[in-house]
Structures are given as structure tokens and as C-alpha cells.
């Protein structure tokens, strides 16, 4: 990737000094660490957005199935699994 853009930011002098000291202690250029942090942030945001979309779709599908009369109520699921747990405990 071409490194032609310049990114300027304001921050507290203490934060900059601590960051630069840690970058030096890690024997890495501060710009390399910032690029890595930016990539991690972008990846995290994408994953969070994708998971949010996945979850919304899952909820919409579940709601549609309940409105269509397909599916089970919470009470039905709870009692079914309570029976399964009791059966599993009896076999142990």
C-alpha cells in the first residue's frame, strides 16, 4: 500500500511522550504502530457491524416465524429443556 497520505492529530503531550517511549522500547516506528491500531480498529468495527446485521436478521426471522405460527413459545421451550435436563440427570 502506498504511504502518501499524512494524518495529523492533536493529543496531550503526556500521551504522546508515553506512546513514543513505548514505541521506542518495542523497537518499532510510531507510524507503524498507528497503522496497526487503525487496521485493528477498522477490523473491529466491521466485525461489530456484521454481527449486528447477523443478529438483526436472526431476530427478524424468529419474529416472522412466530407471527406465522411456526415455532415454540418460551414456556414450551423451557419445559421441553427442563424435561431433557431431568432425563439427562437421571441417566448419569
N, CA, C and O atoms as a GROMACS GRO file, in nm:
protein
  368
    1UNK      N    1   0.084  -0.117   0.000
    1UNK     CA    2   0.000   0.000   0.000
    1UNK      C    3   0.089   0.124   0.000
    1UNK      O    4   0.186   0.132   0.075
    2UNK      N    5   0.056   0.219  -0.082
    2UNK     CA    6   0.133   0.342  -0.092
    2UNK      C    7   0.111   0.428   0.032
    2UNK      O    8  -0.002   0.439   0.081
    3UNK      N    9   0.217   0.488   0.083
    3UNK     CA   10   0.209   0.571   0.203
    3UNK      C   11   0.222   0.717   0.163
    3UNK      O   12   0.326   0.779   0.186
    4UNK      N   13   0.117   0.771   0.103
    4UNK     CA   14   0.122   0.907   0.054
    4UNK      C   15   0.037   1.004   0.133
    4UNK      O   16   0.049   1.125   0.114
    5UNK      N   17  -0.049   0.956   0.222
    5UNK     CA   18  -0.136   1.044   0.300
    5UNK      C   19  -0.070   1.076   0.433
    5UNK      O   20   0.002   0.995   0.490
    6UNK      N   21  -0.095   1.197   0.481
    6UNK     CA   22  -0.044   1.240   0.611
    6UNK      C   23  -0.163   1.257   0.704
    6UNK      O   24  -0.264   1.316   0.666
    7UNK      N   25  -0.150   1.204   0.825
    7UNK     CA   26  -0.257   1.211   0.925
    7UNK      C   27  -0.204   1.292   1.043
    7UNK      O   28  -0.107   1.254   1.107
    8UNK      N   29  -0.269   1.405   1.070
    8UNK     CA   30  -0.227   1.491   1.180
    8UNK      C   31  -0.333   1.485   1.288
    8UNK      O   32  -0.453   1.490   1.260
    9UNK      N   33  -0.289   1.475   1.414
    9UNK     CA   34  -0.387   1.470   1.523
    9UNK      C   35  -0.333   1.547   1.644
    9UNK      O   36  -0.212   1.561   1.663
   10UNK      N   37  -0.427   1.596   1.723
   10UNK     CA   38  -0.392   1.666   1.846
   10UNK      C   39  -0.409   1.569   1.961
   10UNK      O   40  -0.507   1.495   1.968
   11UNK      N   41  -0.314   1.570   2.053
   11UNK     CA   42  -0.324   1.488   2.172
   11UNK      C   43  -0.242   1.551   2.284
   11UNK      O   44  -0.162   1.641   2.262
   12UNK      N   45  -0.266   1.500   2.402
   12UNK     CA   46  -0.196   1.554   2.518
   12UNK      C   47  -0.047   1.522   2.508
   12UNK      O   48  -0.010   1.413   2.463
   13UNK      N   49   0.037   1.616   2.548
   13UNK     CA   50   0.183   1.592   2.541
   13UNK      C   51   0.227   1.468   2.619
   13UNK      O   52   0.316   1.395   2.576
   14UNK      N   53   0.163   1.444   2.734
   14UNK     CA   54   0.199   1.328   2.815
   14UNK      C   55   0.168   1.197   2.741
   14UNK      O   56   0.246   1.102   2.744
   15UNK      N   57   0.052   1.194   2.675
   15UNK     CA   58   0.014   1.075   2.600
   15UNK      C   59   0.112   1.049   2.486
   15UNK      O   60   0.155   0.936   2.464
   16UNK      N   61   0.147   1.155   2.415
   16UNK     CA   62   0.244   1.141   2.306
   16UNK      C   63   0.376   1.091   2.359
   16UNK      O   64   0.435   1.000   2.301
   17UNK      N   65   0.425   1.150   2.468
   17UNK     CA   66   0.555   1.111   2.524
   17UNK      C   67   0.554   0.965   2.566
   17UNK      O   68   0.649   0.891   2.539
   18UNK      N   69   0.447   0.922   2.632
   18UNK     CA   70   0.438   0.782   2.675
   18UNK      C   71   0.430   0.688   2.554
   18UNK      O   72   0.492   0.582   2.553
   19UNK      N   73   0.353   0.728   2.454
   19UNK     CA   74   0.341   0.646   2.334
   19UNK      C   75   0.475   0.632   2.264
   19UNK      O   76   0.516   0.522   2.226
   20UNK      N   77   0.543   0.743   2.246
   20UNK     CA   78   0.672   0.740   2.178
   20UNK      C   79   0.773   0.656   2.256
   20UNK      O   80   0.854   0.584   2.196
   21UNK      N   81   0.770   0.665   2.389
   21UNK     CA   82   0.861   0.586   2.471
   21UNK      C   83   0.833   0.437   2.455
   21UNK      O   84   0.926   0.357   2.446
   22UNK      N   85   0.706   0.400   2.453
   22UNK     CA   86   0.670   0.258   2.437
   22UNK      C   87   0.703   0.208   2.297
   22UNK      O   88   0.746   0.094   2.281
   23UNK      N   89   0.684   0.292   2.198
   23UNK     CA   90   0.720   0.253   2.061
   23UNK      C   91   0.871   0.230   2.051
   23UNK      O   92   0.916   0.134   1.989
   24UNK      N   93   0.947   0.318   2.113
   24UNK     CA   94   1.092   0.303   2.112
   24UNK      C   95   1.134   0.177   2.188
   24UNK      O   96   1.223   0.105   2.144
   25UNK      N   97   1.069   0.152   2.301
   25UNK     CA   98   1.101   0.032   2.380
   25UNK      C   99   1.069  -0.096   2.302
   25UNK      O  100   1.134  -0.198   2.320
   26UNK      N  101   0.968  -0.089   2.215
   26UNK     CA  102   0.930  -0.203   2.132
   26UNK      C  103   1.012  -0.209   2.003
   26UNK      O  104   0.995  -0.300   1.923
   27UNK      N  105   1.102  -0.111   1.984
   27UNK     CA  106   1.186  -0.103   1.864
   27UNK      C  107   1.102  -0.100   1.737
   27UNK      O  108   1.132  -0.166   1.638
   28UNK      N  109   0.995  -0.019   1.743
   28UNK     CA  110   0.906  -0.006   1.628
   28UNK      C  111   0.877   0.141   1.604
   28UNK      O  112   0.865   0.217   1.699
   29UNK      N  113   0.865   0.181   1.478
   29UNK     CA  114   0.829   0.320   1.449
   29UNK      C  115   0.686   0.349   1.495
   29UNK      O  116   0.597   0.264   1.482
   30UNK      N  117   0.665   0.467   1.547
   30UNK     CA  118   0.532   0.506   1.593
   30UNK      C  119   0.430   0.499   1.480
   30UNK      O  120   0.316   0.461   1.502
   31UNK      N  121   0.470   0.534   1.360
   31UNK     CA  122   0.377   0.531   1.246
   31UNK      C  123   0.332   0.389   1.215
   31UNK      O  124   0.216   0.367   1.179
   32UNK      N  125   0.421   0.292   1.230
   32UNK     CA  126   0.385   0.152   1.207
   32UNK      C  127   0.281   0.106   1.310
   32UNK      O  128   0.185   0.037   1.276
   33UNK      N  129   0.301   0.144   1.435
   33UNK     CA  130   0.207   0.108   1.541
   33UNK      C  131   0.072   0.173   1.516
   33UNK      O  132  -0.032   0.110   1.534
   34UNK      N  133   0.072   0.300   1.474
   34UNK     CA  134  -0.054   0.369   1.447
   34UNK      C  135  -0.129   0.303   1.331
   34UNK      O  136  -0.251   0.289   1.336
   35UNK      N  137  -0.057   0.263   1.227
   35UNK     CA  138  -0.124   0.193   1.116
   35UNK      C  139  -0.186   0.063   1.164
   35UNK      O  140  -0.298   0.028   1.126
   36UNK      N  141  -0.112  -0.009   1.249
   36UNK     CA  142  -0.162  -0.134   1.304
   36UNK      C  143  -0.288  -0.110   1.388
   36UNK      O  144  -0.386  -0.184   1.378
   37UNK      N  145  -0.284  -0.007   1.472
   37UNK     CA  146  -0.400   0.026   1.555
   37UNK      C  147  -0.521   0.063   1.468
   37UNK      O  148  -0.634   0.024   1.497
   38UNK      N  149  -0.496   0.138   1.362
   38UNK     CA  150  -0.604   0.176   1.272
   38UNK      C  151  -0.664   0.054   1.204
   38UNK      O  152  -0.786   0.042   1.194
   39UNK      N  153  -0.579  -0.037   1.159
   39UNK     CA  154  -0.629  -0.160   1.095
   39UNK      C  155  -0.711  -0.243   1.193
   39UNK      O  156  -0.815  -0.298   1.157
   40UNK      N  157  -0.663  -0.254   1.317
   40UNK     CA  158  -0.736  -0.328   1.420
   40UNK      C  159  -0.872  -0.263   1.446
   40UNK      O  160  -0.973  -0.332   1.460
   41UNK      N  161  -0.874  -0.132   1.454
   41UNK     CA  162  -0.999  -0.059   1.477
   41UNK      C  163  -1.097  -0.084   1.362
   41UNK      O  164  -1.215  -0.111   1.385
   42UNK      N  165  -1.047  -0.075   1.239
   42UNK     CA  166  -1.133  -0.098   1.123
   42UNK      C  167  -1.190  -0.239   1.126
   42UNK      O  168  -1.309  -0.259   1.103
   43UNK      N  169  -1.105  -0.338   1.154
   43UNK     CA  170  -1.149  -0.477   1.160
   43UNK      C  171  -1.254  -0.496   1.270
   43UNK      O  172  -1.356  -0.562   1.248
   44UNK      N  173  -1.229  -0.439   1.386
   44UNK     CA  174  -1.324  -0.450   1.498
   44UNK      C  175  -1.459  -0.388   1.461
   44UNK      O  176  -1.564  -0.446   1.489
   45UNK      N  177  -1.456  -0.272   1.400
   45UNK     CA  178  -1.580  -0.205   1.362
   45UNK      C  179  -1.657  -0.287   1.258
   45UNK      O  180  -1.779  -0.301   1.268
   46UNK      N  181  -1.586  -0.342   1.160
   46UNK     CA  182  -1.652  -0.425   1.058
   46UNK      C  183  -1.715  -0.548   1.120
   46UNK      O  184  -1.830  -0.583   1.090
   47UNK      N  185  -1.640  -0.615   1.209
   47UNK     CA  186  -1.694  -0.734   1.274
   47UNK      C  187  -1.816  -0.701   1.358
   47UNK      O  188  -1.914  -0.776   1.358
   48UNK      N  189  -1.811  -0.590   1.430
   48UNK     CA  190  -1.924  -0.549   1.513
   48UNK      C  191  -2.045  -0.518   1.426
   48UNK      O  192  -2.158  -0.555   1.461
   49UNK      N  193  -2.024  -0.452   1.314
   49UNK     CA  194  -2.134  -0.418   1.222
   49UNK      C  195  -2.191  -0.546   1.161
   49UNK      O  196  -2.313  -0.561   1.152
   50UNK      N  197  -2.105  -0.638   1.119
   50UNK     CA  198  -2.151  -0.764   1.060
   50UNK      C  199  -2.228  -0.846   1.162
   50UNK      O  200  -2.330  -0.906   1.129
   51UNK      N  201  -2.181  -0.849   1.287
   51UNK     CA  202  -2.252  -0.924   1.390
   51UNK      C  203  -2.387  -0.859   1.419
   51UNK      O  204  -2.487  -0.929   1.439
   52UNK      N  205  -2.391  -0.727   1.420
   52UNK     CA  206  -2.519  -0.657   1.441
   52UNK      C  207  -2.618  -0.691   1.331
   52UNK      O  208  -2.736  -0.713   1.359
   53UNK      N  209  -2.572  -0.694   1.207
   53UNK     CA  210  -2.659  -0.731   1.095
   53UNK      C  211  -2.705  -0.875   1.107
   53UNK      O  212  -2.822  -0.905   1.084
   54UNK      N  213  -2.614  -0.965   1.144
   54UNK     CA  214  -2.648  -1.106   1.163
   54UNK      C  215  -2.755  -1.119   1.271
   54UNK      O  216  -2.854  -1.190   1.252
   55UNK      N  217  -2.735  -1.051   1.382
   55UNK     CA  218  -2.830  -1.059   1.493
   55UNK      C  219  -2.967  -1.002   1.454
   55UNK      O  220  -3.070  -1.060   1.487
   56UNK      N  221  -2.967  -0.888   1.384
   56UNK     CA  222  -3.095  -0.831   1.339
   56UNK      C  223  -3.169  -0.927   1.248
   56UNK      O  224  -3.290  -0.946   1.261
   57UNK      N  225  -3.096  -0.988   1.154
   57UNK     CA  226  -3.160  -1.086   1.064
   57UNK      C  227  -3.215  -1.205   1.140
   57UNK      O  228  -3.323  -1.254   1.110
   58UNK      N  229  -3.141  -1.251   1.238
   58UNK     CA  230  -3.185  -1.366   1.318
   58UNK      C  231  -3.313  -1.331   1.395
   58UNK      O  232  -3.406  -1.411   1.400
   59UNK      N  233  -3.316  -1.213   1.453
   59UNK     CA  234  -3.435  -1.169   1.528
   59UNK      C  235  -3.553  -1.151   1.434
   59UNK      O  236  -3.665  -1.193   1.466
   60UNK      N  237  -3.531  -1.090   1.318
   60UNK     CA  238  -3.639  -1.071   1.221
   60UNK      C  239  -3.695  -1.205   1.174
   60UNK      O  240  -3.816  -1.221   1.161
   61UNK      N  241  -3.607  -1.302   1.150
   61UNK     CA  242  -3.651  -1.435   1.108
   61UNK      C  243  -3.732  -1.501   1.218
   61UNK      O  244  -3.836  -1.562   1.190
   62UNK      N  245  -3.686  -1.490   1.341
   62UNK     CA  246  -3.758  -1.550   1.453
   62UNK      C  247  -3.895  -1.485   1.472
   62UNK      O  248  -3.994  -1.553   1.496
   63UNK      N  249  -3.898  -1.353   1.461
   63UNK     CA  250  -4.028  -1.283   1.475
   63UNK      C  251  -4.124  -1.323   1.364
   63UNK      O  252  -4.243  -1.344   1.389
   64UNK      N  253  -4.073  -1.333   1.243
   64UNK     CA  254  -4.158  -1.372   1.130
   64UNK      C  255  -4.212  -1.513   1.151
   64UNK      O  256  -4.329  -1.539   1.122
   65UNK      N  257  -4.130  -1.604   1.200
   65UNK     CA  258  -4.178  -1.740   1.221
   65UNK      C  259  -4.281  -1.745   1.333
   65UNK      O  260  -4.377  -1.823   1.325
   66UNK      N  261  -4.264  -1.664   1.435
   66UNK     CA  262  -4.363  -1.661   1.544
   66UNK      C  263  -4.495  -1.602   1.494
   66UNK      O  264  -4.602  -1.652   1.528
   67UNK      N  265  -4.488  -1.496   1.413
   67UNK     CA  266  -4.610  -1.436   1.358
   67UNK      C  267  -4.681  -1.532   1.264
   67UNK      O  268  -4.804  -1.528   1.251
   68UNK      N  269  -4.604  -1.619   1.198
   68UNK     CA  270  -4.663  -1.716   1.105
   68UNK      C  271  -4.714  -1.840   1.178
   68UNK      O  272  -4.770  -1.931   1.116
   69UNK      N  273  -4.695  -1.843   1.309
   69UNK     CA  274  -4.741  -1.958   1.385
   69UNK      C  275  -4.642  -2.075   1.383
   69UNK      O  276  -4.674  -2.185   1.427
   70UNK      N  277  -4.524  -2.049   1.332
   70UNK     CA  278  -4.421  -2.152   1.330
   70UNK      C  279  -4.328  -2.124   1.448
   70UNK      O  280  -4.290  -2.009   1.470
   71UNK      N  281  -4.292  -2.224   1.520
   71UNK     CA  282  -4.201  -2.203   1.632
   71UNK      C  283  -4.268  -2.241   1.762
   71UNK      O  284  -4.379  -2.294   1.763
   72UNK      N  285  -4.199  -2.214   1.870
   72UNK     CA  286  -4.249  -2.253   2.002
   72UNK      C  287  -4.242  -2.133   2.095
   72UNK      O  288  -4.159  -2.044   2.077
   73UNK      N  289  -4.328  -2.131   2.192
   73UNK     CA  290  -4.326  -2.025   2.290
   73UNK      C  291  -4.210  -2.048   2.386
   73UNK      O  292  -4.155  -2.158   2.393
   74UNK      N  293  -4.174  -1.946   2.458
   74UNK     CA  294  -4.067  -1.957   2.557
   74UNK      C  295  -4.103  -2.062   2.662
   74UNK      O  296  -4.018  -2.142   2.701
   75UNK      N  297  -4.229  -2.061   2.708
   75UNK     CA  298  -4.272  -2.159   2.809
   75UNK      C  299  -4.257  -2.301   2.757
   75UNK      O  300  -4.216  -2.390   2.831
   76UNK      N  301  -4.290  -2.323   2.630
   76UNK     CA  302  -4.279  -2.454   2.570
   76UNK      C  303  -4.133  -2.499   2.564
   76UNK      O  304  -4.100  -2.614   2.596
   77UNK      N  305  -4.046  -2.408   2.523
   77UNK     CA  306  -3.904  -2.440   2.514
   77UNK      C  307  -3.847  -2.468   2.652
   77UNK      O  308  -3.773  -2.564   2.671
   78UNK      N  309  -3.882  -2.385   2.750
   78UNK     CA  310  -3.834  -2.405   2.887
   78UNK      C  311  -3.877  -2.540   2.942
   78UNK      O  312  -3.796  -2.611   3.002
   79UNK      N  313  -4.003  -2.575   2.924
   79UNK     CA  314  -4.050  -2.703   2.979
   79UNK      C  315  -3.987  -2.821   2.906
   79UNK      O  316  -3.955  -2.922   2.968
   80UNK      N  317  -3.968  -2.810   2.775
   80UNK     CA  318  -3.903  -2.916   2.697
   80UNK      C  319  -3.761  -2.940   2.747
   80UNK      O  320  -3.721  -3.055   2.769
   81UNK      N  321  -3.686  -2.832   2.765
   81UNK     CA  322  -3.548  -2.850   2.809
   81UNK      C  323  -3.539  -2.887   2.956
   81UNK      O  324  -3.442  -2.953   2.996
   82UNK      N  325  -3.634  -2.847   3.037
   82UNK     CA  326  -3.636  -2.893   3.177
   82UNK      C  327  -3.654  -3.044   3.180
   82UNK      O  328  -3.589  -3.112   3.258
   83UNK      N  329  -3.742  -3.096   3.093
   83UNK     CA  330  -3.763  -3.240   3.085
   83UNK      C  331  -3.635  -3.309   3.036
   83UNK      O  332  -3.598  -3.415   3.086
   84UNK      N  333  -3.569  -3.250   2.938
   84UNK     CA  334  -3.444  -3.307   2.886
   84UNK      C  335  -3.336  -3.308   2.993
   84UNK      O  336  -3.262  -3.405   3.006
   85UNK      N  337  -3.326  -3.198   3.070
   85UNK     CA  338  -3.226  -3.193   3.178
   85UNK      C  339  -3.254  -3.299   3.283
   85UNK      O  340  -3.164  -3.367   3.331
   86UNK      N  341  -3.381  -3.313   3.318
   86UNK     CA  342  -3.419  -3.413   3.419
   86UNK      C  343  -3.387  -3.553   3.368
   86UNK      O  344  -3.338  -3.637   3.444
   87UNK      N  345  -3.413  -3.578   3.242
   87UNK     CA  346  -3.384  -3.709   3.183
   87UNK      C  347  -3.233  -3.734   3.183
   87UNK      O  348  -3.188  -3.845   3.214
   88UNK      N  349  -3.154  -3.633   3.147
   88UNK     CA  350  -3.009  -3.648   3.143
   88UNK      C  351  -2.953  -3.670   3.283
   88UNK      O  352  -2.861  -3.750   3.300
   89UNK      N  353  -3.006  -3.603   3.381
   89UNK     CA  354  -2.960  -3.620   3.519
   89UNK      C  355  -2.995  -3.759   3.570
   89UNK      O  356  -2.920  -3.817   3.649
   90UNK      N  357  -3.106  -3.812   3.527
   90UNK     CA  358  -3.147  -3.947   3.569
   90UNK      C  359  -3.060  -4.055   3.510
   90UNK      O  360  -3.047  -4.162   3.570
   91UNK      N  361  -3.000  -4.030   3.395
   91UNK     CA  362  -2.915  -4.130   3.328
   91UNK      C  363  -2.772  -4.128   3.379
   91UNK      O  364  -2.695  -4.221   3.352
   92UNK      N  365  -2.736  -4.025   3.452
   92UNK     CA  366  -2.596  -4.013   3.497
   92UNK      C  367  -2.570  -4.099   3.616
   92UNK      O  368  -2.458  -4.102   3.668
   0.00000   0.00000   0.00000
